[in-house]
Amino acid sequence: MDNQSESFRDHSATIDSNGKRKWVFAYKPRGRFYSARTYLSWVYLLLFFGLPFVKVHGEPWLLLNVIERKFVVFGFVFWSQDFYLFGITMILFVVFIIVFTVAFGRLFCGWACPQTIFMEMVFRKIEYWIDGDAPAQQALKRKPWNSEKIRKRISKWVVFYAVSFLIGNTFLAYILGIDRVLQFITDPVGTHLKGLAAMLLFSFVFFLVYLRFREQVCTVVCPYGRLQGVLLDRHSVVVAYDYVRGEPREKLHKGATRKGGDCVDCNLCVHVCPTGIDIRNGTQLDCTNCTACIDACDFMMEKTGKPLGLIRYASESNIADAKPFIVTPRLKAYIAVLVLLLVGWLSILFTRSAVDMEVRKVSGLLYQERDNGEVTNLYNFMFLNKSHYDYSHLNVRVNNANARVEWIGGDTAIQLPKEAMVRLTGYIVMKSNEIEKRQQKITVALYDGDKLIQSEKTAFLAPLSKK
C-alpha cells in the first residue's frame, strides 16, 4: 500500500485531525455471530449478578475483600499469608493472555471482556431501545432541545445510572460479601451515609464511562490493544478482510457487469463497527474482534449471491497463502511455559496447609535462666485457620526431645475456630546441659493430634553450656 492508504495508522478512528472526539454511531448488528454473543452475554450477566449469592460452607464462592485481606476463590479461602499465590496467579494470567493473543488475537475483547459485554450487550441495547438505531440517534443529536429530545435524554440517563448503580453494588458484593451489601440496603439510610455517598459517586463514574467514554476505554485506556501489536504475527487468527478475494472494490450497480472483487464497497462493515474503523485496512489497534463486521458483510454477500466469509476469522497466512492455522514454535514455547506454571500453581494450591503457624521470638529479650538449670526463650505464636472446619486438638512440639512449650496462661490444646486467627505467647524451655551453641536452630512443629500439619524453624538463644 502507498503512504496515503496507510495514513489511517497515524491516528485513532475516533479522533479527527484537530484532536477532537469523533462520535461513533454504530448501527445495530444482526447475524449469527451477534446472536451467539448475545446468548453468551446472558450467561455472563447471569453469572456476574448471581455468583455473589452462591456460597460454599457458608462463604461466598468468590470474594475479593481487599479491606480485610481475605479472598475466597472457588470456595478456597486465602489470606494475606497466601499473597504469593496471588502473584503466581497474575503471572499465570498474563502468560495465558499472551498464548491466547498469539493464537486468536483479541477474541477475548469481543466475546468476554466486561467492558465490551456491558457496553454492547447492556448499555448499547438500552440506547437502541430508547433512541433507536444509528440514523435515529444522529437525527436526535442534530435536533434542538424540544420535548422529545429532553424526554429521551432524561430517560436514557436515568436508566443508564440505575443500571450503573446495580452493577456498582454487585461489584461491592464481590468485595464485602452479599450479606453486608444487603444489610447496607435494608438499614436506615442515615446509618451508612458515607458508604452511600461513595457508591453514588462510583456509580456516577461508571455511568460516565458508558455514556461518554465508551469505546475510548478500549482504544485509549486498555493496554491490551497495544500488547497485541507485539504479540500478533501472520499466523494469528483475527477478524480479517480477505483482500485477495475482495479487491479491487467496486460498487454494485443494477444491470452493470462487475469486473472487480467481491467487495461492493457498501461500507456496512464500517457502519456497524463500535470503534469506527474500516476492517478492510487490515488489523488495527482499535479492533476488538467483536465480529459485527463479519455479520454485516455476510448479509451483503447473501444479498449479492457471493460466498460468505469475505470478512472472517482468519490469519494473514491463511488469506495470502491459503494456509490453514498452524501451531508455530513460538506458540508451542508459550504453551509449554503456561502448562508448567499451571501445574506448579495447582500443586501449591492443593498441597498448601489448611492451618498456618508463625513463630517469632519476642524482640528485645535474649534468654532467661531458671534455678533448676532450664533456659527459656519467649516467643509470639500466630495460628491461622484457612479452612471451613474447627480445630480443637492442636498442639505445638519442639524437635529436641528435651524441649517443651509452656503457654502463658497454662493452655495445652489450642482451640482454632474456622477462618479465625489466634495469637498466643509462650516459652520454649530447654535444659542448659542439652544446649551446645549460644544460638542454635530449632524446629517448632504444629500437630493435630499426632498428625503433623506444619513446621517452622526459629532461633533459640542460650548461655554457653557448662558441661
VEXDOLUM-352160 format. One line per field, with one value per residue (C-alpha): residue in one letter; chain; x, y, z. Coordinates in nm, 4 decimals, m for minus. Layout:
! residues N
res: [A,...]
chain: [A,...]
east: [X,...]
north: [Y,...]
up: [Z,...]
! end
This chain:
! residues 467
res: [M,D,N,Q,S,E,S,F,R,D,H,S,A,T,I,D,S,N,G,K,R,K,W,V,F,A,Y,K,P,R,G,R,F,Y,S,A,R,T,Y,L,S,W,V,Y,L,L,L,F,F,G,L,P,F,V,K,V,H,G,E,P,W,L,L,L,N,V,I,E,R,K,F,V,V,F,G,F,V,F,W,S,Q,D,F,Y,L,F,G,I,T,M,I,L,F,V,V,F,I,I,V,F,T,V,A,F,G,R,L,F,C,G,W,A,C,P,Q,T,I,F,M,E,M,V,F,R,K,I,E,Y,W,I,D,G,D,A,P,A,Q,Q,A,L,K,R,K,P,W,N,S,E,K,I,R,K,R,I,S,K,W,V,V,F,Y,A,V,S,F,L,I,G,N,T,F,L,A,Y,I,L,G,I,D,R,V,L,Q,F,I,T,D,P,V,G,T,H,L,K,G,L,A,A,M,L,L,F,S,F,V,F,F,L,V,Y,L,R,F,R,E,Q,V,C,T,V,V,C,P,Y,G,R,L,Q,G,V,L,L,D,R,H,S,V,V,V,A,Y,D,Y,V,R,G,E,P,R,E,K,L,H,K,G,A,T,R,K,G,G,D,C,V,D,C,N,L,C,V,H,V,C,P,T,G,I,D,I,R,N,G,T,Q,L,D,C,T,N,C,T,A,C,I,D,A,C,D,F,M,M,E,K,T,G,K,P,L,G,L,I,R,Y,A,S,E,S,N,I,A,D,A,K,P,F,I,V,T,P,R,L,K,A,Y,I,A,V,L,V,L,L,L,V,G,W,L,S,I,L,F,T,R,S,A,V,D,M,E,V,R,K,V,S,G,L,L,Y,Q,E,R,D,N,G,E,V,T,N,L,Y,N,F,M,F,L,N,K,S,H,Y,D,Y,S,H,L,N,V,R,V,N,N,A,N,A,R,V,E,W,I,G,G,D,T,A,I,Q,L,P,K,E,A,M,V,R,L,T,G,Y,I,V,M,K,S,N,E,I,E,K,R,Q,Q,K,I,T,V,A,L,Y,D,G,D,K,L,I,Q,S,E,K,T,A,F,L,A,P,L,S,K,K]
chain: [A,A,A,A,A,A,A,A,A,A,A,A,A,A,A,A,A,A,A,A,A,A,A,A,A,A,A,A,A,A,A,A,A,A,A,A,A,A,A,A,A,A,A,A,A,A,A,A,A,A,A,A,A,A,A,A,A,A,A,A,A,A,A,A,A,A,A,A,A,A,A,A,A,A,A,A,A,A,A,A,A,A,A,A,A,A,A,A,A,A,A,A,A,A,A,A,A,A,A,A,A,A,A,A,A,A,A,A,A,A,A,A,A,A,A,A,A,A,A,A,A,A,A,A,A,A,A,A,A,A,A,A,A,A,A,A,A,A,A,A,A,A,A,A,A,A,A,A,A,A,A,A,A,A,A,A,A,A,A,A,A,A,A,A,A,A,A,A,A,A,A,A,A,A,A,A,A,A,A,A,A,A,A,A,A,A,A,A,A,A,A,A,A,A,A,A,A,A,A,A,A,A,A,A,A,A,A,A,A,A,A,A,A,A,A,A,A,A,A,A,A,A,A,A,A,A,A,A,A,A,A,A,A,A,A,A,A,A,A,A,A,A,A,A,A,A,A,A,A,A,A,A,A,A,A,A,A,A,A,A,A,A,A,A,A,A,A,A,A,A,A,A,A,A,A,A,A,A,A,A,A,A,A,A,A,A,A,A,A,A,A,A,A,A,A,A,A,A,A,A,A,A,A,A,A,A,A,A,A,A,A,A,A,A,A,A,A,A,A,A,A,A,A,A,A,A,A,A,A,A,A,A,A,A,A,A,A,A,A,A,A,A,A,A,A,A,A,A,A,A,A,A,A,A,A,A,A,A,A,A,A,A,A,A,A,A,A,A,A,A,A,A,A,A,A,A,A,A,A,A,A,A,A,A,A,A,A,A,A,A,A,A,A,A,A,A,A,A,A,A,A,A,A,A,A,A,A,A,A,A,A,A,A,A,A,A,A,A,A,A,A,A,A,A,A,A,A,A,A,A,A,A,A,A,A,A,A,A,A,A,A,A,A,A,A,A,A,A,A,A,A,A,A,A,A,A,A,A,A,A,A,A,A,A,A,A,A]
east: [0.0000,0.1138,0.1668,m0.1761,m0.3568,m0.1538,m0.2396,m0.5149,m0.2457,m0.1300,m0.4394,m0.7296,m1.0508,m1.2442,m1.0256,m1.0177,m0.7202,m0.7823,m0.7711,m1.1460,m1.3663,m1.5480,m1.8667,m1.9379,m2.2990,m2.2760,m2.5586,m2.7188,m2.5538,m2.7622,m2.6415,m2.5221,m2.2184,m2.4150,m2.6788,m2.4094,m2.2512,m2.5923,m2.6582,m2.3089,m2.3641,m2.6781,m2.4672,m2.2019,m2.4522,m2.6314,m2.3005,m2.1968,m2.5170,m2.5738,m2.2335,m2.2424,m2.5417,m2.3606,m2.1999,m1.9770,m1.9583,m2.1307,m1.8734,m1.9175,m1.7967,m1.5953,m1.4879,m1.2105,m1.2104,m0.9038,m1.0079,m0.9794,m0.7250,m0.9466,m1.0040,m1.2296,m1.1848,m1.3932,m1.4659,m1.0949,m1.0129,m0.6935,m0.5446,m0.2583,m0.0161,m0.1142,m0.0271,0.2482,m0.0269,m0.1828,0.1485,0.1736,m0.1881,m0.1172,0.1857,m0.0269,m0.2985,m0.0509,0.1038,m0.2442,m0.3304,m0.0070,m0.0808,m0.4407,m0.3481,m0.0712,m0.3187,m0.6516,m0.5846,m0.8343,m1.1045,m1.1342,m1.2110,m1.5050,m1.6583,m1.5730,m1.4320,m1.6607,m1.6222,m1.7495,m2.0261,m2.1630,m2.1209,m2.2541,m2.4941,m2.6391,m2.5956,m2.5942,m2.9127,m3.0768,m2.9697,m3.1197,m3.4409,m3.4747,m3.3044,m3.3370,m3.0732,m2.7780,m2.9702,m3.2291,m2.9513,m2.7800,m3.1063,m3.1786,m2.8374,m2.8999,m3.2449,m3.2953,m3.3813,m3.7515,m3.9797,m3.8965,m3.5211,m3.5461,m3.7688,m3.5372,m3.2208,m3.3545,m3.4963,m3.1620,m2.9648,m3.1945,m3.1842,m2.8063,m2.7469,m2.9826,m2.8003,m2.4645,m2.5807,m2.6877,m2.3546,m2.1666,m2.3459,m2.2740,m1.9034,m1.9271,m2.0791,m1.7649,m1.5577,m1.7620,m1.9993,m2.3654,m2.4843,m2.3182,m2.4405,m2.7975,m2.7558,m2.6461,m2.9516,m3.2032,m3.0572,m3.1818,m3.0187,m2.8564,m2.6638,m2.4340,m2.4309,m2.0583,m2.0868,m2.3927,m2.2168,m1.9153,m2.1398,m2.3313,m2.0008,m1.8641,m2.1889,m2.1645,m1.8124,m1.9351,m2.2297,m1.9983,m1.7812,m2.0755,m2.2467,m1.9470,m1.6138,m1.7404,m1.5052,m1.2253,m1.1675,m1.0565,m0.8541,m0.7002,m0.7014,m0.6753,m0.3146,m0.4227,m0.4753,m0.1146,0.0040,m0.1412,0.0832,0.3905,0.2216,0.0380,0.2124,0.0915,m0.0251,m0.2541,m0.6252,m0.8068,m1.1126,m0.9717,m1.0808,m0.9931,m0.8291,m0.7251,m1.0867,m1.2337,m1.0039,m1.0372,m1.3526,m1.6337,m1.9767,m2.2773,m2.4909,m2.8113,m2.7720,m2.3983,m2.1344,m1.8871,m1.5173,m1.3851,m1.3537,m1.6325,m1.6302,m1.9102,m1.7799,m2.1108,m1.9336,m2.1699,m1.8661,m1.7689,m2.1215,m2.1617,m1.8135,m1.8375,m1.4894,m1.5423,m1.2641,m1.2559,m1.1523,m1.0587,m0.7483,m0.6142,m0.5604,m0.5733,m0.5244,m0.8888,m1.0352,m1.1840,m1.2734,m1.6425,m1.7466,m2.0084,m1.8334,m1.8492,m2.2267,m2.2705,m2.0503,m2.2181,m2.5545,m2.4337,m2.2744,m2.6074,m2.7852,m2.5366,m2.5142,m2.1486,m1.9923,m1.9872,m1.6631,m1.5222,m1.4612,m1.3994,m1.1746,m0.8501,m0.4769,m0.2641,m0.1017,m0.4473,m0.5553,m0.2314,m0.1033,m0.4221,m0.2518,m0.4519,m0.3903,m0.0694,0.0832,0.4099,0.7254,0.6751,0.3204,0.4419,0.7003,0.4365,0.2053,0.4849,0.5544,0.1810,0.1448,0.4454,0.3101,m0.0353,0.0983,0.3079,0.0165,m0.2220,0.0372,0.0817,m0.2919,m0.3908,m0.0960,m0.0981,m0.1688,m0.5175,m0.3572,m0.0672,0.1671,0.4143,0.6726,0.8546,1.0935,0.9918,1.2258,1.4412,1.4735,1.7669,1.7051,1.6096,1.7800,1.5881,1.7176,1.6556,1.9021,1.6498,1.6787,1.3725,1.3076,0.9847,0.8001,0.4868,0.2830,0.0208,m0.2178,m0.4440,m0.7205,m0.7885,m1.0373,m1.4115,m1.3554,m1.2838,m0.9655,m0.9787,m0.6776,m0.3851,m0.0570,0.2942,0.6080,0.9793,1.2103,1.4508,1.3306,1.4128,1.2471,0.8901,0.6474,0.4899,0.1998,0.1426,m0.1933,m0.1315,m0.3186,m0.2103,m0.4504,m0.5073,m0.8651,m0.8750,m1.2214,m1.2769,m1.1387,m1.0038,m0.6681,m0.5373,m0.2315,m0.0558,0.2615,0.4690,0.8111,1.0261,1.2132,1.5371,1.7826,2.1035,2.3151,2.1447,2.2495,2.5628,2.5615,2.4896,2.2450,2.1002,1.8194,1.5221,1.2180,0.8762,0.6027,0.2243,0.0223,m0.3441,m0.3397,m0.0492,m0.0773,0.1900,0.0399,0.3294,0.6771,0.8901,1.2486,1.3438,1.6430,1.6954,1.9399,2.1202,2.4406,2.7248,2.6870,2.8865,2.9043]
north: [0.0000,0.3574,0.6119,0.7663,0.4356,0.3681,0.7074,0.5519,0.4063,0.7563,0.8379,0.6839,0.6296,0.8179,1.1313,1.3820,1.5756,1.8548,1.6140,1.6292,1.3323,1.1748,1.0272,0.6741,0.5958,0.2215,0.0506,m0.2383,m0.5631,m0.8581,m1.2053,m1.5368,m1.4033,m1.1242,m1.3755,m1.6048,m1.3127,m1.2154,m1.5652,m1.5769,m1.2367,m1.3698,m1.6430,m1.3899,m1.1492,m1.4329,m1.5413,m1.1832,m1.0961,m1.4458,m1.5539,m1.3256,m1.5292,m1.8648,m1.9883,m2.2819,m2.3787,m2.0513,m1.8438,m1.6697,m1.8738,m1.5677,m1.2876,m1.0318,m0.8482,m0.6261,m0.4300,m0.7272,m0.9031,m1.2055,m1.3742,m1.6650,m1.8185,m2.1186,m2.1833,m2.1809,m1.9209,m1.7180,m1.4688,m1.2213,m1.5068,m1.6592,m1.3454,m1.5292,m1.7365,m1.4144,m1.3212,m1.6608,m1.6294,m1.2909,m1.4325,m1.7282,m1.4930,m1.2797,m1.5866,m1.7170,m1.3828,m1.3996,m1.7538,m1.6709,m1.3500,m1.5115,m1.7763,m1.5895,m1.2170,m1.0111,m1.2766,m1.2186,m0.8495,m0.9133,m1.2088,m1.1988,m0.8602,m0.6996,m0.3597,m0.4999,m0.7059,m0.4107,m0.1621,m0.3654,m0.6048,m0.3809,m0.0072,m0.0105,m0.2188,0.0292,0.3080,0.1310,0.0808,0.4476,0.6433,0.3994,0.2760,0.4849,0.7090,0.7922,0.8690,1.1010,1.2775,1.3139,1.4677,1.7301,1.8200,2.1214,2.0595,2.0004,1.7883,1.4647,1.5101,1.6053,1.3053,1.0612,1.2052,1.2026,0.8518,0.7220,0.8935,0.7623,0.4040,0.4205,0.5440,0.2856,0.0053,0.1552,0.1645,m0.2000,m0.3024,m0.0975,m0.2710,m0.6080,m0.5252,m0.4228,m0.7634,m0.9260,m0.7168,m0.7185,m1.0101,m1.0049,m1.0248,m0.6975,m0.5265,m0.6377,m0.5095,m0.1707,m0.1644,m0.2612,m0.0493,0.3100,0.5446,0.7535,0.4512,0.4306,0.7835,0.7780,0.4401,0.5512,0.8687,0.6648,0.4206,0.7048,0.8602,0.5275,0.4655,0.8140,0.7413,0.4088,0.5919,0.8416,0.5611,0.4114,0.7390,0.9350,0.7492,0.4278,0.2815,0.5138,0.2685,0.0092,0.2448,0.4814,0.3207,m0.0561,m0.1726,m0.4980,m0.3353,m0.2217,m0.5565,m0.7314,m0.5241,m0.7106,m1.0492,m1.0965,m1.2490,m1.3551,m1.6896,m1.5361,m1.5788,m1.2431,m1.0834,m1.0155,m0.8941,m1.1271,m0.8702,m1.1401,m1.2149,m0.8697,m0.6366,m0.4302,m0.2918,m0.1957,m0.0518,m0.2597,m0.1040,m0.2574,m0.4143,m0.3383,m0.6076,m0.6094,m0.6617,m0.6037,m0.8267,m0.9463,m0.6313,m0.3994,m0.1108,m0.0793,0.0321,m0.1733,m0.3146,0.0413,0.1460,m0.1375,m0.1107,0.0123,0.1682,0.3282,0.1532,0.0121,m0.3516,m0.3593,m0.1565,m0.4547,m0.5400,m0.2260,m0.1370,m0.0228,m0.3560,m0.5597,m0.8613,m0.8142,m0.9761,m0.7075,m0.6513,m1.0248,m1.0295,m0.7128,m0.8439,m1.1861,m1.0126,m0.8257,m1.1374,m1.3180,m1.0287,m1.0279,m1.4064,m1.4226,m1.6803,m1.5861,m1.5139,m1.2152,m1.0894,m1.3803,m1.5244,m1.5877,m1.5316,m1.3380,m1.6612,m1.8136,m1.5225,m1.4571,m1.8135,m2.0175,m2.1998,m2.3411,m2.2451,m2.3940,m2.4055,m2.2195,m2.2927,m1.9617,m2.0592,m2.4044,m2.2391,m2.0135,m2.3113,m2.5069,m2.2201,m2.1888,m2.5608,m2.5587,m2.2574,m2.4124,m2.7422,m2.5587,m2.3347,m2.6279,m2.8220,m2.5333,m2.4716,m2.8275,m2.9059,m2.5887,m2.6317,m2.5518,m2.4054,m2.1625,m2.1086,m1.8262,m1.8288,m1.5039,m1.4548,m1.1596,m0.8770,m0.7154,m1.0319,m1.2732,m1.5656,m1.6362,m1.8853,m2.0737,m2.2058,m2.5644,m2.5346,m2.4642,m2.1896,m2.0233,m1.8041,m1.6100,m1.6352,m1.4975,m1.7592,m1.6875,m1.9577,m1.9012,m2.1408,m2.1013,m2.3861,m2.4220,m2.6539,m2.6034,m2.7417,m2.8294,m3.0577,m2.8618,m2.8785,m2.7476,m2.9572,m2.8877,m3.1228,m3.1502,m3.4347,m3.2429,m2.9172,m2.8229,m2.5348,m2.3596,m2.1334,m1.8217,m1.8989,m2.2712,m2.3880,m2.7157,m2.7719,m2.4868,m2.4060,m2.2683,m2.1936,m2.1920,m1.8924,m1.7485,m1.6207,m1.6951,m1.5301,m1.6865,m1.6168,m1.8955,m2.0105,m2.2736,m2.4429,m2.6444,m2.7980,m2.5972,m2.9124,m3.0037,m2.6763,m2.6918,m2.3461,m1.9946,m1.9679,m2.2742,m2.3534,m2.5458,m2.6744,m2.5941,m2.8245,m2.7947,m3.1148,m3.2015,m3.4861,m3.6927,m3.5604,m3.3116,m3.0008,m2.7582,m2.6934,m2.3805,m2.3142,m2.0430,m1.9400,m2.0336,m1.8265,m1.9548,m1.9152,m2.1464,m2.4948,m2.5562,m2.9338]
up: [0.0000,m0.0599,0.2154,0.1653,0.2088,0.5244,0.6791,0.8907,1.1156,1.2141,1.4208,1.6081,1.4162,1.6850,1.6880,1.3997,1.2661,1.5191,1.8109,1.8744,1.9512,1.6558,1.7969,1.6782,1.5887,1.5407,1.3532,1.5384,1.4217,1.3107,1.2302,1.3633,1.5465,1.7130,1.8217,1.9638,2.1519,2.2868,2.4217,2.5734,2.7344,2.9037,3.0617,3.1595,3.3155,3.4955,3.6483,3.7292,3.9136,4.0561,4.1901,4.4978,4.6188,4.5762,4.8960,4.9885,5.3570,5.4397,5.2498,4.9122,4.6177,4.5085,4.7432,4.6938,5.0249,4.9912,5.3015,5.5380,5.3110,5.2797,4.9461,4.8612,4.5152,4.4086,4.7771,4.8790,5.1455,5.1022,5.3472,5.3250,5.4036,5.0699,4.8733,4.6881,4.5253,4.4001,4.2380,4.0696,3.9552,3.7943,3.6123,3.5013,3.3762,3.1790,3.0149,2.9307,2.7686,2.5674,2.4481,2.3648,2.1809,1.9775,1.8626,1.8407,1.8621,2.0638,2.0737,2.4494,2.3947,2.1642,2.3449,2.7162,2.8224,3.0862,2.9191,2.5875,2.7479,2.9434,2.6570,2.3651,2.5355,2.8061,2.7560,2.3753,2.3697,2.6081,2.3751,2.0724,2.2712,2.3739,2.0926,1.8028,1.5580,1.4384,1.1906,1.4585,1.7076,1.4601,1.3875,1.7594,1.8188,1.5486,1.6839,1.9071,2.2697,2.2265,2.4455,2.2589,2.2926,2.6600,2.7322,2.5557,2.7050,3.0609,3.0147,2.8901,3.1651,3.4381,3.3064,3.2479,3.6030,3.7554,3.5742,3.6764,4.0400,4.0197,3.8687,4.1290,4.4162,4.2563,4.2416,4.6085,4.6865,4.5452,4.7882,5.1087,5.0532,4.9567,5.3193,5.4142,5.0977,5.1661,5.5208,5.3874,5.1627,5.4319,5.7142,5.7597,5.5096,5.7829,5.9124,5.6087,5.4647,5.3783,5.2113,5.0154,4.9020,4.7871,4.5983,4.4292,4.3210,4.1938,4.0041,3.8514,3.7241,3.5861,3.4289,3.2556,3.1173,2.9271,2.8456,2.7171,2.7324,2.5708,2.3081,2.4234,2.7092,2.4521,2.2327,2.4894,2.8365,2.7914,2.7453,2.5832,2.2428,2.2409,2.3702,2.0682,1.8418,1.9679,2.0062,1.6782,1.3798,1.0365,1.1785,1.4449,1.3819,1.3900,1.2341,0.8883,0.5468,0.2582,0.0308,m0.2186,m0.2868,m0.2237,m0.4161,m0.6218,m0.4668,m0.6978,m0.6277,m0.7187,m0.9934,m1.1181,m1.4616,m1.4807,m1.5215,m1.2344,m1.3040,m0.9531,m0.6475,m0.4223,m0.2041,m0.3254,m0.1125,0.0750,0.3954,0.6130,0.7939,0.8882,0.9910,1.2438,1.3956,1.7584,1.7351,1.3928,1.1992,0.8481,0.8860,0.5176,0.6063,0.7982,1.1647,1.3798,1.7441,1.7719,1.6563,1.9420,1.7239,1.8064,1.4711,1.3911,1.0564,0.9783,1.0232,0.8146,0.5325,0.5324,0.4993,0.1905,0.0423,0.0743,m0.0997,m0.3881,m0.4228,m0.3185,m0.0817,0.2859,0.4669,0.2837,0.6379,0.8722,1.1383,0.9528,0.9675,0.7241,0.6060,0.5557,0.3328,0.1458,0.1122,0.1661,0.4540,0.7471,1.1082,1.2465,1.5944,1.5475,1.7519,1.9341,2.0319,2.1433,2.3692,2.5259,2.5783,2.7467,2.9869,3.0578,3.1326,3.3673,3.5545,3.5746,3.7113,3.9701,4.0701,4.1101,4.3100,4.5529,4.5704,4.6583,4.8852,5.0933,5.4609,5.5913,5.9047,5.9120,6.2047,6.2529,6.5319,6.6161,6.9035,7.1203,7.0284,7.2975,7.5076,7.4947,7.7298,8.0883,8.3213,8.5876,8.9162,8.8065,8.5205,8.2483,7.9845,7.8329,7.5284,7.4879,7.1531,6.9907,6.8046,6.5413,6.4181,6.1186,6.0190,5.6450,5.6283,5.6915,5.9889,6.3609,6.5180,6.8879,6.9461,6.8043,6.9934,6.9409,6.9830,6.9532,6.7646,7.0595,7.2798,7.5999,7.4899,7.5558,7.5147,7.8118,7.7238,7.9263,8.0818,8.1106,7.7968,7.6401,7.3478,7.1014,7.0046,6.6497,6.5042,6.1289,5.9396,6.2619,6.3812,6.7300,6.8848,7.1840,7.3777,7.5232,7.6392,7.4753,7.7573,7.7266,7.9743,7.9805,7.9630,7.6347,7.4669,7.2557,7.0930,7.2078,6.9200,6.7568,6.5175,6.6462,6.4637,6.6042,6.4720,6.4807,6.5191,6.5023,6.7459,6.6090,6.2534,6.1506,5.9918,5.9622,6.0960,6.1165,6.2140,6.4617,6.6704,7.0354,7.2419,7.5499,7.7503,7.6607,7.8055,8.1222,8.0821]
! end
